[in-house]
Amino acid sequence: MTLKSVALILALLAGSDCWKNTLTRQQEKSGTASENTKAVTFEVTSRGEIKDQNSIRFSITSYLASNGVGLTVVHTQFLNAVAAKDYFRVMAEKATKIVERTTKTDKNGGVVGERAELILLTDQSKEEIRAILWTSDRDLYEIKSNSPGTNLKLERYLLRPQSSHDL
């Protein structure tokens, strides 16, 4: 585990958004149309657990995309789908802007939850971060980075039926 990964985990454990400062200026400029056409691979850089202000435990996984974007995925499983949806709504209400909000469907088109693309404002630096938040039955997931295009690619990668990765 690198020093940067340890610093990221410690910052998240402290409830801080200073992990954002580990991203480069190149990453902040991503999200362009040309980025959305390039093949991107993902490498897990660290894993851990955090608790939010309500003592809800989340697993956290940090990724580095081959385009240089750092991403963070948080996941938790609630006792039931209603609790996951309630927490989804609370998190979505904290967004600066909801870019898109839809139902989340499975491969057969059945509704399994909700999904939203959000713009969040960091606590310390007041800079915008892009996020994808979704529920799938009793699970809640969130992907954060400065790149909406790379967020979408990681979401597709994580939801591939043949993938053997951990969230």
C-alpha positions as semicolon CSV with decimal commas, in nm:
position;residue;x (nm);y (nm);z (nm)
1;M;0,000;0,000;0,000
2;T;0,144;0,337;-0,100
3;L;0,174;0,639;0,126
4;K;-0,080;0,819;-0,095
5;S;-0,330;0,533;-0,044
6;V;-0,282;0,541;0,332
7;A;-0,334;0,920;0,336
8;L;-0,651;0,878;0,131
9;I;-0,794;0,620;0,369
10;L;-0,705;0,828;0,674
11;A;-0,868;1,135;0,520
12;L;-1,186;0,942;0,448
13;L;-1,189;0,792;0,795
14;A;-1,163;1,142;0,937
15;G;-1,471;1,245;0,737
16;S;-1,265;1,479;0,524
17;D;-1,280;1,541;0,154
18;C;-0,909;1,615;0,126
19;W;-0,865;1,297;-0,083
20;K;-0,967;1,523;-0,365
21;N;-0,634;1,703;-0,334
22;T;-0,451;1,387;-0,441
23;L;-0,597;1,422;-0,790
24;T;-0,388;1,598;-1,052
25;R;-0,487;1,896;-1,266
26;Q;-0,496;1,658;-1,562
27;Q;-0,765;1,455;-1,383
28;E;-0,968;1,767;-1,310
29;K;-0,982;1,846;-1,681
30;S;-1,114;1,502;-1,776
31;G;-1,472;1,439;-1,877
32;T;-1,437;1,556;-2,235
33;A;-1,596;1,388;-2,536
34;S;-1,264;1,235;-2,644
35;E;-1,223;1,076;-2,300
36;N;-1,556;0,901;-2,338
37;T;-1,438;0,711;-2,646
38;K;-1,108;0,579;-2,506
39;A;-1,077;0,232;-2,352
40;V;-1,005;0,267;-1,981
41;T;-0,881;0,005;-1,737
42;F;-0,901;0,021;-1,358
43;E;-0,656;-0,078;-1,087
44;V;-0,753;-0,113;-0,722
45;T;-0,513;0,101;-0,517
46;S;-0,657;0,054;-0,168
47;R;-0,944;-0,093;0,029
48;G;-1,086;-0,025;0,370
49;E;-1,391;0,054;0,578
50;I;-1,535;0,379;0,710
51;K;-1,831;0,480;0,924
52;D;-2,042;0,782;0,848
53;Q;-2,182;1,027;1,103
54;N;-2,470;0,785;1,168
55;S;-2,227;0,496;1,237
56;I;-2,327;0,320;0,916
57;R;-2,032;0,108;0,800
58;F;-1,921;0,138;0,437
59;S;-1,660;-0,055;0,245
60;I;-1,438;0,178;0,046
61;T;-1,230;0,095;-0,260
62;S;-0,998;0,338;-0,437
63;Y;-0,923;0,292;-0,805
64;L;-0,675;0,448;-1,044
65;A;-0,798;0,454;-1,403
66;S;-0,555;0,417;-1,692
67;N;-0,646;0,774;-1,797
68;G;-0,502;0,902;-1,466
69;V;-0,831;0,962;-1,286
70;G;-0,856;0,858;-0,921
71;L;-1,198;0,722;-0,819
72;T;-1,352;0,613;-0,492
73;V;-1,632;0,358;-0,454
74;V;-1,826;0,320;-0,131
75;H;-2,076;0,041;-0,067
76;T;-2,298;-0,077;0,214
77;Q;-2,577;-0,327;0,254
78;F;-2,884;-0,235;0,457
79;L;-3,129;-0,469;0,626
80;N;-3,384;-0,412;0,348
81;A;-3,445;-0,224;0,023
82;V;-3,657;0,042;0,194
83;A;-3,367;0,142;0,421
84;A;-3,132;0,159;0,119
85;K;-3,378;0,382;-0,070
86;D;-3,423;0,608;0,233
87;Y;-3,047;0,656;0,266
88;F;-3,022;0,712;-0,110
89;R;-3,275;0,996;-0,082
90;V;-3,087;1,156;0,209
91;M;-2,760;1,145;0,015
92;A;-2,919;1,277;-0,305
93;E;-3,070;1,570;-0,116
94;K;-2,719;1,675;-0,006
95;A;-2,609;1,719;-0,369
96;T;-2,546;2,063;-0,513
97;K;-2,725;1,944;-0,826
98;I;-2,896;1,627;-0,941
99;V;-2,790;1,587;-1,304
100;E;-3,007;1,282;-1,367
101;R;-3,229;1,058;-1,155
102;T;-3,379;0,735;-1,282
103;T;-3,476;0,386;-1,176
104;K;-3,205;0,120;-1,170
105;T;-3,293;-0,188;-1,371
106;D;-3,149;-0,537;-1,395
107;K;-3,050;-0,710;-1,720
108;N;-3,413;-0,812;-1,778
109;G;-3,542;-0,457;-1,736
110;G;-3,690;-0,514;-1,391
111;V;-3,664;-0,224;-1,146
112;V;-3,418;-0,306;-0,865
113;G;-3,357;0,041;-0,723
114;E;-3,278;0,404;-0,796
115;R;-2,986;0,579;-0,965
116;A;-2,866;0,939;-0,970
117;E;-2,579;1,134;-1,120
118;L;-2,487;1,413;-0,880
119;I;-2,267;1,716;-0,845
120;L;-2,135;1,746;-0,492
121;L;-1,953;2,037;-0,333
122;T;-1,652;1,942;-0,121
123;D;-1,657;2,061;0,239
124;Q;-1,313;2,214;0,254
125;S;-1,228;2,345;-0,090
126;K;-1,582;2,406;-0,219
127;E;-1,490;2,242;-0,549
128;E;-1,729;2,024;-0,746
129;I;-1,700;1,645;-0,743
130;R;-1,907;1,421;-0,969
131;A;-2,081;1,115;-0,827
132;I;-2,301;0,827;-0,933
133;L;-2,523;0,693;-0,657
134;W;-2,746;0,389;-0,689
135;T;-2,936;0,125;-0,499
136;S;-2,983;-0,234;-0,601
137;D;-3,230;-0,402;-0,368
138;R;-3,073;-0,349;-0,021
139;D;-2,729;-0,241;-0,148
140;L;-2,618;0,122;-0,185
141;Y;-2,320;0,225;-0,400
142;E;-2,148;0,554;-0,476
143;I;-1,869;0,634;-0,723
144;K;-1,688;0,968;-0,687
145;S;-1,425;1,145;-0,897
146;N;-1,370;1,463;-1,094
147;S;-1,458;1,288;-1,419
148;P;-1,821;1,206;-1,503
149;G;-1,711;1,003;-1,807
150;T;-1,472;0,789;-1,605
151;N;-1,738;0,743;-1,334
152;L;-1,971;0,597;-1,598
153;K;-1,698;0,365;-1,726
154;L;-1,626;0,236;-1,376
155;E;-1,997;0,184;-1,314
156;R;-2,025;-0,023;-1,634
157;Y;-1,711;-0,216;-1,539
158;L;-1,840;-0,294;-1,189
159;L;-2,179;-0,406;-1,318
160;R;-2,046;-0,643;-1,585
161;P;-2,202;-0,986;-1,528
162;Q;-1,877;-1,168;-1,607
163;S;-1,660;-0,954;-1,380
164;S;-1,498;-1,115;-1,081
165;H;-1,404;-0,797;-0,893
166;D;-1,499;-0,672;-0,550
167;L;-1,675;-0,344;-0,492
